[in-house]
Amino acid sequence: MGSKVKKVVLAYSGGLDTSVILKWLIQTYDCDVVAYTANLGQEEELDNLEEKAIKTGACKVYIEDLQEEFTREYIFPMLKANAVYEGGYLLGTSIARPIIAKKQIEIAKKENADAVCHGATGKGNDQVRFELTYLALDPQIKIIAPWREWELDSRKSLIAYAEKYKIPVTITEEKPYSCDRNLFHISFEGGILEDPWVEPDEEMYLLSVSAENAPDKATYVEIDFEAGVPVAVDGEKKSPANLIKYLNELGGKNGIGRLDIVENRYVGMKSRGVYETPGGTILHIAHRAMESITMDREVMHLRDSLIPKYSELIYYGYWFSPEMELLKKTIDETQKDVSGTIRIKLYKGNCLVVGRKSNQSLYRHDFATFEEDTVYNQRDAEGFIRTNALRLRIHAMKR
């Protein structure tokens, strides 16, 4: 097996799985391993990562700061589509996989590597997301998926392996759930969370306070949109990544963005996930509010019918697919007039829209008012109703 691969680019997080995988690759394939980490806003998780990878055996380390590209080219297009999987999940982990895999393929080409490797298990969605992206961008690339090859079959066995080879890891058997963090969200799964009846421990959360511990005074924030994209907060222009970070802090302080769901994985099983998405929750609600006064009704309803498909494509791993390219172009067309300002009230876990304004607004006070007007003849409604009721009347007459 070892003679078939000379150099591998490993998607490396420094966590338990990929730390063990780095050592395992060297032992199993007798190959050079290039450790690659995508900086998507993991914060302290990036500390000492290069030193750790080298000590574990990596011949070279790439740490790529992709935060602005991630937000601009992946998160914001997803927000423009109002993508939500199964009614709640804002797809924070799912949307990170295509950019991680894309850069990994670029590094593999630069390093003349034979293969790429990821740390996703054989039970989860990430193996699909990574590998569909690899093959969409390089149809001939060799893929190594250790969880489908090795005899290590549990977190416990990985911890034992790490101890045997003196690989430093932070996970313990006492705190066995896994985390995945980027600047859009953080997810928790596994371990104690595998019992869907058990409430998550308050100490687990990292980005937000509980609603009970949020301030007793409401926080107001105004978000400016241009063509469906958030560009400023409270009148101050911000880069895409900094805008998300600012709203994460604001939302987190007010208990915004927690979610505890059991979702359907692409591979067929159900899985319990706990998520924190403070800034993303604010932007999702604000964006829909911006659309409410700027989008034509039928365009909005047609676009809404595409949301489940768009969300599935992200969740399943088809970001780089012909159907997603078509959907993204369609969504962009719907967003041309989605510009203006939304005012949001944050209070103890609630994210409420309390103001909307736009130069592209389709809301007309002179038409909508309940007071006297000169632009709408209420008698016209009678013919409208009777015409639309015709088939109902005929149906009733038949009975």
C-alpha positions in Angstrom: 0.0 0.0 0.0 2.8 2.4 0.9 4.5 2.3 -2.5 1.4 3.7 -4.2 1.4 7.1 -2.6 4.4 9.4 -2.2 2.8 12.6 -0.9 -0.6 13.3 0.7 -2.3 16.6 1.5 -4.3 16.1 4.7 -7.1 18.4 5.8 -5.8 19.0 9.3 -7.6 20.6 12.2 -5.3 19.5 15.0 -8.2 17.7 16.7 -8.2 14.1 17.8 -9.1 12.5 14.4 -6.7 14.4 12.1 -3.9 14.3 14.7 -4.1 10.5 14.7 -4.6 10.4 11.0 -1.4 12.3 10.3 0.7 9.7 12.2 -1.3 6.8 10.7 -0.7 8.0 7.1 3.0 8.0 7.7 3.0 4.6 9.2 0.6 3.0 6.7 1.7 4.6 3.4 5.3 5.5 4.3 4.6 8.8 2.6 5.2 12.5 3.1 2.2 14.3 4.6 1.5 17.9 4.0 -0.8 19.3 6.7 -3.3 21.9 5.5 -5.5 24.0 7.7 -8.2 26.4 6.4 -8.5 29.4 8.8 -12.3 29.9 8.7 -12.4 31.7 12.0 -11.7 28.9 14.5 -10.0 31.4 16.8 -8.0 29.7 19.5 -8.2 26.3 17.8 -5.4 27.6 15.4 -3.0 28.2 18.3 0.3 26.2 17.9 -1.2 24.3 15.0 1.9 24.4 12.8 4.3 23.3 15.6 1.9 20.5 16.6 1.7 19.2 13.0 5.5 19.2 12.5 6.0 17.4 15.8 3.5 14.8 14.7 5.4 14.2 11.5 4.1 16.6 8.8 6.8 17.5 6.2 5.1 20.9 5.5 2.2 22.9 6.9 -0.2 25.3 5.1 -2.5 27.5 7.2 -4.6 29.5 4.7 -6.6 32.5 5.9 -9.9 32.0 3.9 -12.2 34.0 6.1 -13.1 36.8 3.7 -13.4 34.5 0.7 -15.5 32.1 2.8 -17.9 34.8 3.8 -18.1 36.5 0.4 -18.2 33.5 -1.9 -20.0 30.9 0.2 -21.9 32.3 3.3 -23.4 35.4 1.6 -24.7 33.5 -1.5 -26.2 31.0 0.9 -27.9 33.8 2.9 -29.2 35.3 -0.3 -31.1 32.1 -0.9 -32.4 31.9 2.7 -31.0 28.4 2.8 -32.3 26.4 5.8 -32.1 22.6 6.1 -35.1 20.9 7.5 -36.6 24.0 8.9 -33.9 25.1 11.3 -30.3 24.3 10.4 -28.5 27.3 8.8 -25.8 25.0 7.3 -22.7 26.4 9.1 -20.7 23.2 8.9 -22.0 22.1 5.5 -21.1 25.4 3.7 -17.5 25.3 5.0 -16.6 22.0 3.4 -16.5 23.1 -0.3 -14.0 25.9 0.3 -11.8 23.7 2.5 -11.8 21.0 -0.2 -11.2 23.5 -3.0 -8.1 24.9 -1.4 -6.9 21.4 -0.5 -7.0 20.4 -4.2 -5.1 23.6 -5.1 -2.4 22.8 -2.6 -2.2 19.2 -3.9 -1.6 20.4 -7.4 1.0 22.9 -6.1 2.8 20.2 -4.1 2.5 17.5 -6.8 0.8 15.3 -4.3 -0.6 11.9 -5.2 -3.6 12.1 -2.9 -5.7 14.1 -0.5 -7.0 12.9 2.8 -9.8 13.9 5.2 -10.8 13.0 8.7 -14.5 12.4 8.2 -16.1 9.2 9.4 -17.8 6.6 7.3 -21.1 7.4 9.0 -21.3 11.2 8.4 -22.1 13.8 5.8 -18.6 15.3 5.6 -17.0 12.4 3.7 -19.5 13.0 1.0 -19.1 16.8 0.9 -15.3 16.5 0.8 -15.1 13.8 -1.8 -17.7 15.2 -4.1 -15.8 18.5 -4.2 -12.4 16.7 -4.7 -13.8 14.8 -7.7 -15.7 17.8 -9.1 -12.4 19.8 -9.2 -9.9 17.0 -9.9 -11.6 13.8 -11.4 -8.3 11.8 -11.1 -7.3 12.6 -7.6 -6.7 9.7 -5.2 -8.7 10.0 -2.0 -7.7 8.4 1.4 -10.4 8.1 4.0 -8.9 6.5 7.1 -12.2 5.9 8.9 -13.1 3.5 6.0 -9.7 1.8 6.1 -8.2 1.5 9.5 -9.1 -0.8 12.5 -9.6 2.1 14.9 -13.4 2.1 15.5 -14.2 4.6 18.2 -13.1 7.8 19.9 -11.8 5.7 22.8 -9.5 3.8 20.4 -8.2 7.0 18.9 -7.4 8.4 22.3 -5.5 5.2 23.1 -3.6 5.6 19.8 -2.7 9.2 20.6 -1.5 8.3 24.0 0.6 5.4 22.6 2.4 7.7 20.1 2.5 10.8 22.4 0.2 12.8 20.1 -1.2 15.8 22.1 -5.0 16.0 21.9 -7.5 18.0 23.9 -10.4 15.6 23.8 -10.9 13.3 26.7 -13.2 10.3 27.5 -14.9 12.5 30.1 -15.8 15.2 27.5 -16.2 13.1 24.3 -18.5 15.3 22.2 -16.9 16.8 19.1 -17.0 20.5 18.0 -16.7 22.1 14.6 -16.2 25.9 14.6 -15.9 28.6 11.9 -16.8 32.2 11.9 -20.4 31.5 10.9 -21.2 29.0 13.6 -20.1 26.2 16.0 -21.6 22.7 16.1 -21.6 20.0 18.8 -22.4 16.3 18.3 -21.5 12.9 19.6 -20.8 11.7 23.1 -23.4 12.8 25.6 -25.4 14.4 22.8 -26.2 11.1 21.3 -29.1 10.7 23.7 -31.7 13.1 22.2 -33.5 13.3 25.6 -30.5 14.8 27.4 -30.4 18.6 27.6 -27.0 20.1 26.6 -24.9 21.3 29.5 -24.8 25.1 29.6 -21.0 25.0 30.0 -20.8 23.5 26.5 -21.9 26.7 24.6 -19.1 29.0 23.4 -20.6 31.7 21.3 -23.8 32.6 23.2 -25.2 33.1 26.7 -28.5 31.5 27.6 -31.7 33.6 27.2 -32.1 33.6 30.9 -28.6 35.2 31.4 -29.0 37.7 28.5 -29.3 41.4 29.4 -32.6 42.7 30.6 -32.4 45.6 28.2 -33.0 45.2 24.5 -30.3 45.8 21.9 -31.1 47.5 18.6 -29.1 47.0 15.4 -29.5 48.3 11.8 -28.2 46.3 8.9 -27.8 47.7 5.4 -28.2 45.4 2.3 -27.2 45.9 -1.3 -28.6 43.4 -3.8 -29.3 40.9 -1.0 -25.8 41.2 0.6 -25.2 42.7 4.0 -22.7 45.6 3.7 -22.9 47.7 6.9 -24.0 47.6 10.5 -25.4 50.7 12.2 -24.2 52.7 9.2 -20.6 51.5 9.4 -19.3 49.6 6.4 -17.6 46.3 7.3 -15.8 43.6 5.3 -17.8 40.4 5.0 -15.9 38.4 7.7 -15.8 41.4 10.1 -19.5 42.0 9.7 -20.3 38.3 10.6 -17.9 38.5 13.6 -19.5 41.7 14.9 -23.0 40.3 14.7 -21.8 37.1 16.3 -20.7 39.1 19.3 -23.9 41.1 19.4 -26.1 38.1 19.0 -24.2 36.0 21.4 -24.5 38.5 24.2 -28.3 38.5 23.7 -28.8 34.7 23.6 -29.5 34.6 19.8 -28.9 31.6 17.5 -29.0 28.4 19.6 -30.5 25.3 17.9 -30.9 21.7 19.1 -32.2 19.4 16.4 -32.3 15.8 15.2 -31.6 16.0 11.4 -31.5 13.5 8.6 -28.0 12.8 7.4 -27.4 12.2 3.7 -26.2 8.7 4.4 -29.6 7.7 5.8 -29.4 7.9 9.6 -30.7 10.5 11.9 -28.3 12.5 14.0 -28.6 15.0 16.9 -26.8 18.3 16.5 -26.5 21.3 18.7 -25.6 24.6 16.9 -24.8 28.2 17.8 -25.2 30.7 14.9 -25.8 34.1 16.4 -24.8 36.4 13.5 -26.2 34.1 10.9 -29.6 34.0 12.6 -29.7 37.8 12.7 -28.7 38.0 9.0 -31.2 35.4 8.0 -34.1 37.1 9.7 -33.0 40.6 8.5 -32.6 39.4 4.9 -36.1 37.9 4.7 -37.4 41.2 6.1 -35.5 43.1 3.4 -37.1 40.9 0.8 -40.5 41.5 2.2 -40.7 45.1 1.0 -38.5 44.8 -2.1 -39.4 41.5 -3.9 -42.4 40.9 -6.1 -44.8 38.4 -4.6 -44.6 35.7 -7.4 -40.8 36.0 -7.7 -40.6 35.5 -3.9 -42.9 32.5 -3.9 -41.1 30.9 -6.8 -37.7 31.5 -5.1 -39.1 30.1 -1.9 -40.0 26.9 -3.7 -36.3 26.5 -4.5 -35.0 26.8 -0.9 -35.4 23.1 0.0 -33.4 22.1 -3.1 -30.7 24.7 -2.6 -30.4 23.7 1.1 -30.1 20.0 0.2 -27.4 20.7 -2.3 -25.3 22.4 0.3 -26.0 19.8 3.0 -25.4 16.9 0.6 -22.2 18.4 -0.8 -23.1 19.5 -4.3 -21.8 23.0 -4.1 -19.7 22.5 -7.3 -22.4 21.0 -9.4 -24.3 22.1 -12.6 -27.6 22.3 -10.8 -26.1 24.6 -8.0 -24.6 26.9 -10.7 -28.0 27.3 -12.2 -29.7 27.9 -8.8 -27.1 30.5 -7.8 -27.6 32.5 -11.0 -31.4 32.3 -10.5 -31.1 33.5 -6.9 -28.8 36.4 -8.0 -31.5 37.5 -10.4 -34.0 37.7 -7.6 -31.8 39.8 -5.4 -31.2 42.8 -7.7 -33.6 45.1 -5.8 -33.1 43.7 -2.3 -31.4 46.8 -0.9 -32.2 49.0 2.0 -32.0 48.9 5.8 -33.5 46.6 8.4 -33.8 47.5 12.1 -33.6 44.5 14.5 -34.4 44.2 18.2 -32.4 41.6 20.1 -33.8 40.6 23.5 -33.3 37.4 25.5 -33.0 35.0 22.6 -35.5 36.8 20.4 -34.5 38.4 17.2 -37.4 40.7 16.1 -37.7 42.9 13.0 -39.0 46.3 14.1 -38.2 48.5 11.1 -37.7 48.4 7.3 -36.9 51.0 4.6 -35.7 50.9 1.0 -35.5 53.0 -2.1 -36.6 49.9 -3.9 -39.6 49.3 -1.7 -42.8 47.9 -3.3 -44.7 48.8 -0.1 -47.0 51.7 -0.9 -48.7 53.4 2.1 -51.3 55.1 -0.2 -52.5 51.6 -1.3 -52.1 49.7 2.0 -53.7 52.3 4.3 -57.0 51.6 6.1 -57.7 55.3 6.0 -59.2 57.3 3.1 -57.4 56.9 -0.2 -57.7 57.9 -3.8 -55.8 55.0 -5.5 -57.8 51.9 -4.7 -61.5 51.2 -5.5 -62.7 48.7 -3.0 -65.6 47.8 -5.2 -63.1 46.2 -7.6 -62.6 43.4 -5.1 -66.1 42.0 -5.6 -65.4 41.0 -9.2 -61.9 39.7 -8.2 -63.4 37.5 -5.5 -66.4 36.2 -7.7 -64.1 35.3 -10.6 -61.7 33.4 -8.3 -64.6 31.7 -6.6 -66.1 30.4 -9.9 -64.5 27.0 -9.8 -65.5 26.6 -6.1 -69.1 27.4 -6.9 -69.2 24.9 -9.7 -67.6 22.3 -7.5 -70.3 22.9 -4.8 -73.1 22.9 -7.4 -72.0 19.5 -8.6 -72.3 18.1 -5.0 
